[in-house]
């Protein structure tokens, strides 16, 4: 897969300094993932209690996860909208718009009335703002990945592609760290339920705090210079009037492969972050038993795991540049398939086994997520790259992330508390990703500047 022969312009210095590229690609995704994790944590701790009728706790949790998954449906729409802008108007202005949309939606969630106050209007507004979050994230990731990879030095594209990916573990640590601080300040007498003060107003603080982070992100991104790849596209007169039509007409195979490349990544991602929090906190004697940890203990354990997420995200870049994206990801996907089949013995081995489960899961997450920052943009030429990479990334979110927490809770309940079938589900999704990787080809030597 080659789009054009290298030209002399490729040797010119990038318009943006390396420090500016790294910061701009990292800060935006950190904010976006912070906003997403804040919602994910609230979906477990807060929304089942405040935004749905009282009654069956499992039903309320499933309803909360359904709203969580609704955002994934909006993500491909965001990818189309922001991809169109990014391929026609440039990466910089599009990234600013995506960040503003996400920040405003998250801030407004922190101001929402609850079900006891306004009835069904509360979950309806929550769904609306959740859709806005998903719409914004649909345009954020691909733009950040393009800023990183289109400005990367020769031979370092996968390394630079890991910086927007690093926003995921950093955002997780900031979001959950803030929830931990609030929970410590507003302690609960019942470890299975947040305190009254936390449910009344404490949960709103992380959502409102996102406004501060958005201001910082906007300052960084407004100082960006447009990428050389997009400028070359403009100079060549190759800007597409309808990038969406063009990418489906001429690059449909890349869209399909990119979607399935991400499938195992998304399923693992949301099982380890969202489902694991529910499973870890559920009482051992409940109708659907879990591990029975209190919230603060288990989140601290998760944060330890996420540190390995960040470390292996950074390590995956040099590996993918040296050995190739495809070879690296085939090895990691085989490990994910095997990991899914080890859930029961690991989780039955006590605290050490649970900690090992979190560390292994998050380390694999870093190794599979890191190379995607380079791989998906490399599947498409510059004039449809924002649209193509964004659609692949976000359609995969429907197949993987949108249903993963919901399916996991259903399998967990059907298994009467055993995580066996949840692990099998992860392995099955890994097999689909492995098939796609075997059907694809290596992309590390592609010219992405034209």
Order of alpha helices (4+ residues) and beta strands (2+ residues): alpha-alpha-alpha-alpha-alpha-alpha-alpha-alpha-alpha-alpha-alpha-alpha-alpha-alpha-alpha-alpha-alpha-alpha-alpha-alpha-alpha
